């Protein structure tokens, strides 16, 4: 199971989306993903965080060629 940590979540009003850096730690190796989720500025914070996490997990499961390794 991966350990997931969200960076600071910011709202980008120009594109209407929340953005955050999401770190996924798998077996002691951290992979970092830039994630975003579209929605209104008053979107539920829990929903935003869950959506950003799902975005990172989808990116993490796409294969080693797209990983950013730290």
C-alpha atoms as a printed R data frame, in Angstrom:
   type eleno elety resid chain resno       x      y       z
1  ATOM     1    CA   UNK     A     1   0.000  0.000   0.000
2  ATOM     2    CA   UNK     A     2   1.291  3.450  -0.901
3  ATOM     3    CA   UNK     A     3   1.661  6.308   1.560
4  ATOM     4    CA   UNK     A     4   0.292  9.542   0.052
5  ATOM     5    CA   UNK     A     5   1.096 13.121   1.049
6  ATOM     6    CA   UNK     A     6  -0.507 16.197  -0.502
7  ATOM     7    CA   UNK     A     7   1.434 19.438  -0.734
8  ATOM     8    CA   UNK     A     8  -0.256 22.803  -0.408
9  ATOM     9    CA   UNK     A     9  -3.568 22.819  -2.278
10 ATOM    10    CA   UNK     A    10  -4.120 26.004  -4.293
11 ATOM    11    CA   UNK     A    11  -6.971 27.222  -6.446
12 ATOM    12    CA   UNK     A    12  -6.039 28.390  -9.938
13 ATOM    13    CA   UNK     A    13  -8.884 30.755 -10.848
14 ATOM    14    CA   UNK     A    14  -7.583 31.199 -14.385
15 ATOM    15    CA   UNK     A    15  -8.335 27.573 -15.262
16 ATOM    16    CA   UNK     A    16 -10.941 26.868 -12.540
17 ATOM    17    CA   UNK     A    17  -9.071 24.025 -10.863
18 ATOM    18    CA   UNK     A    18  -7.426 23.039  -7.607
19 ATOM    19    CA   UNK     A    19  -3.766 22.073  -7.907
20 ATOM    20    CA   UNK     A    20  -1.289 20.344  -5.621
21 ATOM    21    CA   UNK     A    21   1.896 18.358  -5.659
22 ATOM    22    CA   UNK     A    22   1.168 14.831  -4.472
23 ATOM    23    CA   UNK     A    23   3.907 12.515  -3.202
24 ATOM    24    CA   UNK     A    24   3.331  8.762  -3.399
25 ATOM    25    CA   UNK     A    25   5.726  6.661  -1.317
26 ATOM    26    CA   UNK     A    26   5.996  3.064  -2.503
27 ATOM    27    CA   UNK     A    27   8.397  0.759  -0.696
28 ATOM    28    CA   UNK     A    28  10.581  3.631   0.503
29 ATOM    29    CA   UNK     A    29  10.738  5.408  -2.871
30 ATOM    30    CA   UNK     A    30   8.881  8.689  -3.345
31 ATOM    31    CA   UNK     A    31   7.233  9.587  -6.646
32 ATOM    32    CA   UNK     A    32   5.995 13.164  -7.071
33 ATOM    33    CA   UNK     A    33   3.082 14.149  -9.302
34 ATOM    34    CA   UNK     A    34   1.572 17.537 -10.249
35 ATOM    35    CA   UNK     A    35  -2.174 17.005  -9.920
36 ATOM    36    CA   UNK     A    36  -5.290 19.058 -10.528
37 ATOM    37    CA   UNK     A    37  -9.036 18.736 -10.239
38 ATOM    38    CA   UNK     A    38 -11.511 21.069 -11.928
39 ATOM    39    CA   UNK     A    39 -14.252 22.607  -9.849
40 ATOM    40    CA   UNK     A    40 -15.653 25.767  -8.296
41 ATOM    41    CA   UNK     A    41 -13.673 27.619  -5.627
42 ATOM    42    CA   UNK     A    42 -16.226 26.590  -2.971
43 ATOM    43    CA   UNK     A    43 -15.919 22.861  -3.717
44 ATOM    44    CA   UNK     A    44 -15.845 20.649  -0.602
45 ATOM    45    CA   UNK     A    45 -12.236 20.402   0.676
46 ATOM    46    CA   UNK     A    46 -12.551 16.689   1.386
47 ATOM    47    CA   UNK     A    47 -13.732 16.035  -2.149
48 ATOM    48    CA   UNK     A    48 -10.845 18.115  -3.546
49 ATOM    49    CA   UNK     A    49  -8.239 16.177  -1.529
50 ATOM    50    CA   UNK     A    50  -9.760 12.810  -2.443
51 ATOM    51    CA   UNK     A    51  -9.850 13.755  -6.139
52 ATOM    52    CA   UNK     A    52  -6.232 14.932  -6.099
53 ATOM    53    CA   UNK     A    53  -5.226 11.671  -4.413
54 ATOM    54    CA   UNK     A    54  -7.073  9.604  -7.041
55 ATOM    55    CA   UNK     A    55  -5.383 11.623  -9.797
56 ATOM    56    CA   UNK     A    56  -1.953 10.844  -8.332
57 ATOM    57    CA   UNK     A    57  -2.770  7.154  -7.958
58 ATOM    58    CA   UNK     A    58  -3.895  6.960 -11.598
59 ATOM    59    CA   UNK     A    59  -0.643  8.592 -12.663
60 ATOM    60    CA   UNK     A    60   1.334  6.300 -10.391
61 ATOM    61    CA   UNK     A    61  -0.244  3.200 -11.906
62 ATOM    62    CA   UNK     A    62   0.466  4.149 -15.529
63 ATOM    63    CA   UNK     A    63   3.984  2.756 -15.657
64 ATOM    64    CA   UNK     A    64   7.555  3.610 -14.775
65 ATOM    65    CA   UNK     A    65   8.129  5.764 -17.865
66 ATOM    66    CA   UNK     A    66   6.006  8.572 -16.365
67 ATOM    67    CA   UNK     A    67   7.371  8.488 -12.797
68 ATOM    68    CA   UNK     A    68   9.250 11.373 -11.238
69 ATOM    69    CA   UNK     A    69  11.735  9.688  -8.913
70 ATOM    70    CA   UNK     A    70  13.249 11.498  -5.889
